[in-house]
């Protein structure tokens, strides 16, 4: 009986020692969350679209296209499509940001809360 307790104590101490020797690795820092939207604009250019979503928040959207046009065809009626319609988007980036002051022109006072991207060229 005493031997069983001694074994349990040794196992418990061993597990504690292992957790101190091999601590969990923290996740890498988020590249955009907590930064101003102006930082993302420096990397990707000005946002394609900005939409106020309430509660002093705004959604920002960037769309980047492949350099070469796709092999799409022109519509039968109505003339040629816009230039961007000939290219396939290869990256769509959304960021939702908040501001601590009334919205002003510019991107510097908007702070990124969350972001997502779709595509391979982001």
C-alpha positions in Angstrom: 0.0 0.0 0.0 2.8 2.4 0.9 4.7 1.4 -2.2 1.7 2.4 -4.4 1.6 5.8 -2.8 5.3 6.2 -3.3 5.0 5.3 -7.0 2.2 7.8 -7.5 4.2 10.5 -5.9 7.2 9.7 -8.1 5.0 9.7 -11.3 3.4 13.1 -10.3 6.8 14.7 -9.6 8.1 13.4 -12.9 5.2 14.8 -14.9 5.6 18.2 -13.1 9.3 18.2 -14.0 8.6 17.4 -17.7 6.1 20.2 -17.9 8.7 22.6 -16.6 11.4 21.3 -19.0 9.2 21.3 -22.0 6.9 24.3 -21.7 4.2 24.8 -24.3 5.4 27.0 -27.2 3.3 30.1 -27.5 1.6 30.7 -30.8 3.4 33.0 -33.2 2.4 36.7 -33.0 -0.5 37.7 -35.3 0.9 39.7 -38.2 -2.0 42.1 -38.5 -4.3 42.0 -35.3 -3.7 45.1 -33.1 -2.0 47.0 -35.9 -3.4 50.0 -37.7 -5.2 49.3 -41.0 -2.6 51.7 -42.5 0.0 49.0 -42.0 -1.9 46.5 -44.1 -2.4 49.3 -46.7 1.4 49.7 -46.9 1.7 46.0 -47.7 -1.3 45.5 -50.0 -2.2 49.0 -51.2 -5.4 50.9 -50.5 -8.4 48.8 -49.6 -10.7 47.9 -52.5 -13.8 48.4 -50.3 -14.6 49.9 -46.9 -17.9 49.3 -45.1 -19.1 50.6 -41.8 -20.5 47.7 -39.8 -21.7 49.6 -36.6 -20.3 49.8 -33.1 -17.4 52.0 -34.4 -16.2 49.1 -36.5 -15.4 49.0 -40.2 -14.7 46.1 -42.6 -11.9 46.6 -45.1 -11.5 44.4 -48.2 -8.5 44.1 -50.5 -8.7 42.2 -53.8 -5.6 41.4 -55.8 -5.7 39.9 -59.3 -3.4 37.7 -61.3 -1.3 39.6 -63.8 -2.4 37.6 -66.8 -6.0 37.8 -68.0 -8.1 34.7 -67.8 -9.4 33.0 -71.0 -12.9 34.3 -70.4 -15.1 35.3 -73.3 -16.9 38.6 -73.8 -20.6 38.7 -73.1 -22.9 38.5 -76.2 -24.7 41.7 -75.5 -23.7 44.8 -73.6 -20.1 45.3 -74.6 -16.9 44.2 -73.0 -16.7 43.5 -69.3 -14.6 45.7 -67.1 -10.8 45.1 -67.1 -10.9 43.4 -63.7 -13.5 40.9 -64.9 -10.9 39.5 -67.3 -8.5 38.7 -64.5 -9.1 36.1 -61.8 -8.6 37.3 -58.2 -5.9 35.3 -56.5 -6.2 37.0 -53.1 -9.0 38.4 -51.1 -8.2 39.9 -47.7 -10.8 41.0 -45.2 -10.0 42.9 -42.0 -12.5 44.2 -39.4 -11.2 47.1 -37.4 -12.3 49.4 -34.6 -11.6 53.0 -33.8 -11.4 54.6 -30.4 -12.3 58.0 -31.7 -14.9 59.2 -34.2 -14.2 57.9 -37.7 -11.9 60.2 -39.6 -10.6 60.1 -43.1 -7.5 57.9 -43.5 -6.6 54.4 -42.2 -4.3 55.3 -39.3 -6.8 55.5 -36.5 -8.5 52.1 -37.4 -7.0 49.1 -35.4 -7.4 45.6 -36.8 -9.5 43.2 -34.6 -9.7 40.2 -36.9 -8.8 39.4 -40.5 -9.1 36.5 -43.0 -7.8 35.9 -46.4 -8.9 33.6 -49.3 -6.6 32.6 -52.1 -3.0 31.6 -52.6 -1.4 35.0 -53.5 -1.8 36.8 -50.2 
